[in-house]
Protein backbone atom coordinates (compact mmCIF):
# COMPACT_ATOMS: atom_id res chain seq x y z
CA UNK A 1 0.00 0.00 0.00
CA UNK A 2 1.29 3.45 -0.87
CA UNK A 3 1.07 6.03 1.87
CA UNK A 4 1.14 9.41 0.09
CA UNK A 5 -2.36 10.85 0.50
CA UNK A 6 -3.88 13.80 -1.34
CA UNK A 7 -6.18 16.18 0.53
CA UNK A 8 -8.21 18.51 -1.68
CA UNK A 9 -9.48 21.60 0.16
CA UNK A 10 -12.21 23.95 -0.99
CA UNK A 11 -13.94 26.85 0.74
CA UNK A 12 -16.99 25.10 2.19
CA UNK A 13 -20.72 25.55 2.48
CA UNK A 14 -23.52 25.66 5.03
CA UNK A 15 -24.83 22.22 6.02
CA UNK A 16 -28.27 23.19 4.73
CA UNK A 17 -30.24 26.23 3.59
CA UNK A 18 -31.72 26.81 7.06
CA UNK A 19 -31.03 30.23 8.56
CA UNK A 20 -29.38 28.59 11.59
CA UNK A 21 -26.95 26.58 9.45
CA UNK A 22 -26.15 29.57 7.27
CA UNK A 23 -25.53 31.72 10.37
CA UNK A 24 -23.16 29.10 11.81
CA UNK A 25 -21.26 28.87 8.53
CA UNK A 26 -21.00 32.64 8.08
CA UNK A 27 -19.81 33.07 11.65
CA UNK A 28 -16.97 30.57 11.15
CA UNK A 29 -16.06 32.08 7.78
CA UNK A 30 -16.16 35.75 8.74
CA UNK A 31 -14.41 35.27 12.10
CA UNK A 32 -11.34 33.94 10.29
CA UNK A 33 -8.70 36.67 10.76
CA UNK A 34 -7.46 35.99 7.23
CA UNK A 35 -10.91 36.89 5.88
CA UNK A 36 -11.69 39.94 8.02
CA UNK A 37 -8.26 41.14 9.07
CA UNK A 38 -9.25 43.28 12.02
CA UNK A 39 -8.42 42.91 15.74
CA UNK A 40 -10.58 40.25 17.40
CA UNK A 41 -12.89 42.59 19.38
CA UNK A 42 -13.57 44.73 16.30
CA UNK A 43 -14.02 41.64 14.12
CA UNK A 44 -16.40 40.07 16.65
CA UNK A 45 -18.52 43.24 16.80
CA UNK A 46 -18.59 43.63 13.02
CA UNK A 47 -19.48 39.98 12.38
CA UNK A 48 -22.19 40.10 15.05
CA UNK A 49 -23.74 43.06 13.24
CA UNK A 50 -23.49 41.27 9.88
CA UNK A 51 -25.16 38.20 11.35
CA UNK A 52 -28.30 40.13 12.27
CA UNK A 53 -29.68 40.19 8.73
CA UNK A 54 -27.20 38.45 6.45
CA UNK A 55 -28.02 34.80 7.33
CA UNK A 56 -31.64 35.14 6.24
CA UNK A 57 -30.64 36.87 3.00
CA UNK A 58 -27.94 34.30 2.28
CA UNK A 59 -30.27 31.41 3.13
CA UNK A 60 -32.64 32.56 0.37
CA UNK A 61 -29.71 32.78 -2.05
CA UNK A 62 -28.48 29.29 -1.16
CA UNK A 63 -32.00 27.87 -1.47
CA UNK A 64 -32.26 29.25 -5.01
CA UNK A 65 -29.25 27.22 -6.21
CA UNK A 66 -29.30 24.21 -3.84
CA UNK A 67 -29.32 20.80 -5.51
CA UNK A 68 -31.18 17.69 -4.45
CA UNK A 69 -27.80 16.13 -3.50
CA UNK A 70 -26.85 19.21 -1.44
CA UNK A 71 -24.62 22.24 -1.86
CA UNK A 72 -23.37 22.54 -5.47
CA UNK A 73 -19.86 23.40 -4.24
CA UNK A 74 -19.68 20.31 -2.05
CA UNK A 75 -21.30 18.00 -4.60
CA UNK A 76 -18.98 19.16 -7.41
CA UNK A 77 -15.92 18.97 -5.15
CA UNK A 78 -16.83 15.38 -4.28
CA UNK A 79 -17.15 14.57 -7.97
CA UNK A 80 -13.69 16.02 -8.53
CA UNK A 81 -12.41 13.94 -5.62
CA UNK A 82 -13.80 10.81 -7.30
CA UNK A 83 -12.24 11.79 -10.63
CA UNK A 84 -8.91 12.33 -8.87
CA UNK A 85 -8.84 8.83 -7.39
CA UNK A 86 -8.17 7.49 -10.89
CA UNK A 87 -5.34 10.01 -11.38
CA UNK A 88 -3.53 9.92 -8.02
CA UNK A 89 -1.81 6.54 -7.70
CA UNK A 90 0.14 7.25 -4.51
CA UNK A 91 -2.62 6.79 -1.94
CA UNK A 92 -6.12 7.91 -0.99
CA UNK A 93 -7.72 11.13 -2.19
CA UNK A 94 -9.76 12.93 0.49
CA UNK A 95 -11.78 16.13 0.49
CA UNK A 96 -12.03 18.77 3.20
CA UNK A 97 -13.60 22.19 3.51
CA UNK A 98 -11.99 25.17 5.21
CA UNK A 99 -15.36 26.10 6.73
CA UNK A 100 -18.11 23.65 7.52
CA UNK A 101 -17.83 19.91 6.98
CA UNK A 102 -15.87 17.78 6.35
CA UNK A 103 -13.30 19.84 8.22
CA UNK A 104 -9.55 19.91 7.61
CA UNK A 105 -9.03 18.70 11.17
CA UNK A 106 -11.30 15.67 10.74
CA UNK A 107 -9.60 14.58 7.53
CA UNK A 108 -6.02 15.11 8.71
CA UNK A 109 -6.62 13.19 11.93
CA UNK A 110 -8.26 10.41 9.91
CA UNK A 111 -5.38 10.16 7.43
CA UNK A 112 -2.78 10.15 10.20
CA UNK A 113 -4.68 7.41 12.05
CA UNK A 114 -4.62 5.33 8.88
CA UNK A 115 -0.84 5.58 8.85
CA UNK A 116 -0.37 8.09 6.03
CA UNK A 117 2.74 10.09 6.90
CA UNK A 118 2.99 11.98 3.59
CA UNK A 119 0.14 14.27 2.62
CA UNK A 120 -0.12 16.66 -0.32
CA UNK A 121 -2.38 19.54 0.70
CA UNK A 122 -4.16 20.99 -2.31
CA UNK A 123 -5.97 24.33 -1.76
CA UNK A 124 -8.25 24.53 -4.80
CA UNK A 125 -7.57 28.19 -5.58
CA UNK A 126 -5.72 29.16 -8.78
CA UNK A 127 -4.61 32.57 -7.45
CA UNK A 128 -2.95 33.36 -4.13
CA UNK A 129 -4.67 35.23 -1.33
CA UNK A 130 -4.27 35.10 2.43
CA UNK A 131 -8.04 34.63 2.73
CA UNK A 132 -7.93 31.44 0.65
CA UNK A 133 -4.52 29.78 0.42
CA UNK A 134 -2.83 31.00 3.60
CA UNK A 135 -5.77 30.20 5.85
CA UNK A 136 -5.89 26.61 4.56
CA UNK A 137 -2.17 26.10 5.19
CA UNK A 138 -2.29 27.68 8.64
CA UNK A 139 -5.30 25.60 9.66
CA UNK A 140 -3.47 22.42 8.58
CA UNK A 141 -0.42 23.51 10.58
CA UNK A 142 -2.59 24.18 13.63
CA UNK A 143 -4.11 20.72 13.46
CA UNK A 144 -0.73 18.99 13.07
CA UNK A 145 0.70 20.98 15.97
CA UNK A 146 -2.22 20.62 18.39
CA UNK A 147 -2.99 16.99 17.56
CA UNK A 148 0.73 16.14 17.38
CA UNK A 149 0.33 14.33 14.08
CA UNK A 150 3.35 12.60 12.57
CA UNK A 151 2.86 13.78 8.98
CA UNK A 152 4.91 15.56 6.33
CA UNK A 153 3.28 18.07 3.99
CA UNK A 154 3.67 19.05 0.40
CA UNK A 155 1.51 22.01 -0.62
CA UNK A 156 0.04 22.73 -4.05
CA UNK A 157 1.16 26.20 -5.10
CA UNK A 158 -1.11 28.76 -6.81
CA UNK A 159 -1.44 27.60 -10.40
CA UNK A 160 -2.83 30.73 -12.06
CA UNK A 161 -0.26 30.61 -14.90
CA UNK A 162 0.45 26.88 -15.15
CA UNK A 163 -0.04 25.43 -18.66
CA UNK A 164 -2.08 22.42 -17.46
CA UNK A 165 -4.58 24.66 -15.68
CA UNK A 166 -4.81 27.18 -18.53
CA UNK A 167 -5.23 24.44 -21.14
CA UNK A 168 -8.06 22.88 -19.11
CA UNK A 169 -9.69 26.29 -18.75
CA UNK A 170 -9.45 26.92 -22.48
CA UNK A 171 -10.84 23.49 -23.36
CA UNK A 172 -13.80 23.92 -21.01
CA UNK A 173 -14.65 27.34 -22.46
CA UNK A 174 -14.27 26.56 -26.16
CA UNK A 175 -17.81 25.21 -26.75
CA UNK A 176 -19.23 28.51 -25.43
CA UNK A 177 -16.74 30.72 -27.25
CA UNK A 178 -17.58 29.03 -30.56
CA UNK A 179 -21.10 30.45 -30.29
CA UNK A 180 -22.02 33.99 -31.30
CA UNK A 181 -21.38 36.45 -28.47
CA UNK A 182 -20.45 40.11 -28.13
CA UNK A 183 -18.13 40.10 -25.13
CA UNK A 184 -16.43 37.75 -22.66
CA UNK A 185 -16.20 38.97 -19.07
CA UNK A 186 -13.71 37.20 -16.80
CA UNK A 187 -15.13 37.86 -13.34
CA UNK A 188 -12.78 37.04 -10.45
CA UNK A 189 -13.63 37.04 -6.77
CA UNK A 190 -12.85 40.40 -5.20
CA UNK A 191 -10.71 41.33 -2.20
CA UNK A 192 -10.34 44.47 -0.11
CA UNK A 193 -7.41 46.52 -1.42
CA UNK A 194 -5.72 46.37 2.00
CA UNK A 195 -5.36 42.58 1.65
CA UNK A 196 -3.02 43.25 -1.25
CA UNK A 197 -1.16 46.30 -0.03
CA UNK A 198 -0.29 44.84 3.38
CA UNK A 199 1.61 41.91 1.82
CA UNK A 200 3.18 43.88 -1.04
CA UNK A 201 6.89 43.08 -0.58
CA UNK A 202 7.96 46.33 -2.24
CA UNK A 203 5.63 48.56 -0.25
CA UNK A 204 4.79 50.64 -3.30
CA UNK A 205 3.38 48.34 -6.00
CA UNK A 206 -0.36 48.14 -5.59
CA UNK A 207 -2.71 50.71 -7.11
CA UNK A 208 -0.03 53.33 -7.79
CA UNK A 209 -0.83 53.26 -11.49
CA UNK A 210 -3.31 51.65 -13.86
CA UNK A 211 -0.68 49.31 -15.22
CA UNK A 212 1.14 48.19 -12.07
CA UNK A 213 -0.45 44.73 -12.00
CA UNK A 214 0.02 44.08 -15.72
CA UNK A 215 3.74 44.77 -15.33
CA UNK A 216 4.29 43.24 -11.91
CA UNK A 217 7.79 42.04 -11.09
CA UNK A 218 8.24 38.35 -10.17
CA UNK A 219 8.65 39.41 -6.53
CA UNK A 220 5.29 41.20 -6.54
CA UNK A 221 3.53 38.62 -8.72
CA UNK A 222 4.24 35.89 -6.14
CA UNK A 223 1.69 37.32 -3.71
CA UNK A 224 -0.38 39.91 -5.62
CA UNK A 225 -3.85 38.45 -6.16
CA UNK A 226 -4.91 41.08 -8.69
CA UNK A 227 -1.73 40.66 -10.73
CA UNK A 228 -2.23 36.89 -10.76
CA UNK A 229 -5.85 37.29 -11.89
CA UNK A 230 -4.77 39.55 -14.74
CA UNK A 231 -2.04 37.06 -15.71
CA UNK A 232 -4.60 34.23 -15.81
CA UNK A 233 -6.89 36.35 -17.99
CA UNK A 234 -4.20 37.49 -20.41
CA UNK A 235 -2.73 33.99 -20.82
CA UNK A 236 -6.22 32.57 -21.35
CA UNK A 237 -7.04 35.20 -24.00
CA UNK A 238 -3.68 34.68 -25.69
CA UNK A 239 -4.26 30.94 -26.02
CA UNK A 240 -7.59 31.57 -27.69
CA UNK A 241 -6.45 34.48 -29.83
CA UNK A 242 -9.12 36.76 -28.39
CA UNK A 243 -8.72 40.32 -29.70
CA UNK A 244 -8.52 43.32 -27.37
CA UNK A 245 -11.99 44.72 -26.76
CA UNK A 246 -13.62 41.30 -27.05
CA UNK A 247 -12.90 40.47 -23.41
CA UNK A 248 -12.32 42.21 -20.08
CA UNK A 249 -11.73 41.54 -16.37
CA UNK A 250 -13.80 42.43 -13.31
CA UNK A 251 -14.09 41.53 -9.61
CA UNK A 252 -17.20 40.40 -7.76
CA UNK A 253 -18.57 39.62 -4.27
CA UNK A 254 -17.94 42.84 -2.36
CA UNK A 255 -18.83 42.89 1.34
CA UNK A 256 -18.90 45.90 3.65
CA UNK A 257 -17.69 49.45 3.07
CA UNK A 258 -13.98 48.87 2.55
CA UNK A 259 -12.38 49.75 -0.79
CA UNK A 260 -12.22 46.60 -2.91
CA UNK A 261 -10.19 45.95 -6.03
CA UNK A 262 -11.74 47.22 -9.24
CA UNK A 263 -13.39 47.21 -11.71
CA UNK A 264 -16.50 45.80 -10.03
CA UNK A 265 -18.46 43.15 -11.92
CA UNK A 266 -21.84 44.84 -11.39
CA UNK A 267 -20.51 48.11 -12.77
CA UNK A 268 -18.84 46.37 -15.70
CA UNK A 269 -22.03 44.52 -16.67
CA UNK A 270 -23.94 47.80 -16.54
CA UNK A 271 -21.23 49.47 -18.63
CA UNK A 272 -21.19 46.69 -21.23
CA UNK A 273 -24.96 46.87 -21.66
CA UNK A 274 -24.67 50.65 -22.07
CA UNK A 275 -22.07 50.11 -24.81
CA UNK A 276 -24.57 48.06 -26.79
CA UNK A 277 -23.38 44.57 -25.82
CA UNK A 278 -26.37 42.27 -26.20
CA UNK A 279 -24.88 38.85 -25.40
CA UNK A 280 -22.19 38.52 -22.78
CA UNK A 281 -20.40 35.37 -21.66
CA UNK A 282 -19.16 35.35 -18.07
CA UNK A 283 -16.44 33.07 -16.70
CA UNK A 284 -15.30 32.95 -13.06
CA UNK A 285 -11.68 31.69 -13.15
CA UNK A 286 -11.00 32.26 -9.44
CA UNK A 287 -13.29 29.30 -8.73
CA UNK A 288 -12.71 25.72 -9.85
CA UNK A 289 -16.19 24.57 -8.77
CA UNK A 290 -19.52 26.28 -9.30
CA UNK A 291 -20.94 27.73 -6.10
CA UNK A 292 -23.19 30.48 -4.79
CA UNK A 293 -20.83 33.15 -6.18
CA UNK A 294 -21.14 31.77 -9.71
CA UNK A 295 -24.61 30.21 -9.84
CA UNK A 296 -26.54 32.80 -7.85
CA UNK A 297 -24.46 35.97 -7.94
CA UNK A 298 -23.64 35.79 -11.67
CA UNK A 299 -26.10 33.24 -13.08
CA UNK A 300 -29.15 34.80 -11.44
CA UNK A 301 -28.49 38.31 -10.11
CA UNK A 302 -25.89 39.18 -12.75
CA UNK A 303 -28.22 38.05 -15.52
CA UNK A 304 -31.05 40.19 -14.12
CA UNK A 305 -28.79 43.23 -13.73
CA UNK A 306 -27.50 42.90 -17.30
CA UNK A 307 -31.02 42.69 -18.73
CA UNK A 308 -32.23 45.64 -16.66
CA UNK A 309 -29.31 47.67 -18.03
CA UNK A 310 -30.33 46.92 -21.62
CA UNK A 311 -28.50 43.68 -22.38
CA UNK A 312 -30.34 40.67 -23.75
CA UNK A 313 -28.50 37.50 -22.73
CA UNK A 314 -25.91 36.59 -20.10
CA UNK A 315 -24.46 33.09 -20.36
CA UNK A 316 -22.55 31.74 -17.39
CA UNK A 317 -19.70 29.47 -18.52
CA UNK A 318 -19.41 26.63 -15.96
CA UNK A 319 -16.33 26.27 -13.81
CA UNK A 320 -13.92 23.37 -14.35
CA UNK A 321 -15.83 21.25 -11.81
CA UNK A 322 -15.05 17.55 -12.41
CA UNK A 323 -13.96 17.88 -16.04
CA UNK A 324 -11.62 14.95 -16.91
CA UNK A 325 -8.94 17.21 -18.40
CA UNK A 326 -9.01 19.31 -15.24
CA UNK A 327 -8.61 16.20 -13.06
CA UNK A 328 -5.55 15.20 -15.09
CA UNK A 329 -4.17 18.73 -14.87
CA UNK A 330 -4.71 18.91 -11.12
CA UNK A 331 -2.95 15.58 -10.61
CA UNK A 332 0.06 16.84 -12.58
CA UNK A 333 0.13 20.03 -10.56
CA UNK A 334 -0.06 18.12 -7.28
CA UNK A 335 2.81 15.86 -8.38
CA UNK A 336 5.02 18.98 -8.47
CA UNK A 337 3.89 20.32 -5.09
CA UNK A 338 6.97 21.24 -3.04
CA UNK A 339 7.61 20.08 0.48
CA UNK A 340 6.29 22.52 3.09
CA UNK A 341 8.86 23.50 5.71
Buried (B, 14 or more C-beta within 10 A) or exposed (E): EEBBBBBBBBBBBBBBBBBEBBBBBBBBBBBBBBBBBEEEEEBBEBBEEBBEEBBEEBBEBBEBBBEEEBBBBBBBBBBBBEBBEEBBEBBBBBBBBBBBBBBBBBBBBBBBEEEBEBBBBBBBBBBBBBBBBBBBBBBBEEBBEEEEBEBBBBBBBBBBBBEBBBBBBBBBBEEBBEEEBBBBBBBBBBBBBEBBBEBBEEEEBBBEEEEBBEEBEEEBBBBBBBBBBBBBBBBBBEBBEBEEEBBBBBBBBBEEEEEBBBEBBBEBBBBBBEEEBBBBBBBBBBBBBBBBBBBBBBBBBBBEBBBEBBBEBBBBBBBBBBBEBBBBBBBBBBBEBEEBE
